[in-house]
Amino acid sequence: MIVTYKEDLVGGPRHRKVSTGTSLRMLTREDGVGFSFHDTELEAGTTTTLQYKNHIEANYIIDGTGELENLETGEVFEVRPGMTYTLNKHDRHQMRTITKVRIICVFTPALVGTEVHDEDGSYPLL
C-alpha cells in the first residue's frame, strides 16, 4: 500500500512549479503502479498551451472555471468542477482559466516526476 499526504510533498522534489501554477506528483514511476497521479493547480487568468506527444493524460476538474480548446479541431469546452477530459490522441490543447483551477491528472506512461515542459508543451519520455 502506498500512502501519500499532499502537505508532505509541498516544497520537495515532487512539487513542480510551472509558469501558470503548480503540480504535486502524488505517484510517479518510482512507485511502480504503471501511471503517475498529479494534483495540479492553475492560477486564475492564465493560458497554457500543451501537447503531450509521449503520454496519454486523463484529467478531472475538482475546482474552478475556464475554457479548454482542442487546437486541432477548434472545439471549445466549458471547464468546471465535475468535468473530465482525456488527451487520448496526443491532442494539442489550450487551457484558459477564469478562476484558479484544480485538476487531478493521470499520466501513462508514468512520469518520473522531474520532467519540465518542452517548448511545444510536451514532456520528454524519460
Secondary structure as GFF3:
##gff-version 3
##sequence-region A 1 126
A	DSSP	alpha_helix	6	9	.	.	.	ID=ss1
A	DSSP	beta_strand	15	18	.	.	.	ID=ss2
A	DSSP	beta_strand	21	27	.	.	.	ID=ss3
A	DSSP	three_ten_helix	29	31	.	.	.	ID=ss4
A	DSSP	beta_strand	36	42	.	.	.	ID=ss5
A	DSSP	beta_strand	47	50	.	.	.	ID=ss6
A	DSSP	beta_strand	56	63	.	.	.	ID=ss7
A	DSSP	beta_strand	66	70	.	.	.	ID=ss8
A	DSSP	beta_strand	76	79	.	.	.	ID=ss9
A	DSSP	beta_strand	84	87	.	.	.	ID=ss10
A	DSSP	beta_strand	93	97	.	.	.	ID=ss11
A	DSSP	beta_strand	101	108	.	.	.	ID=ss12
###
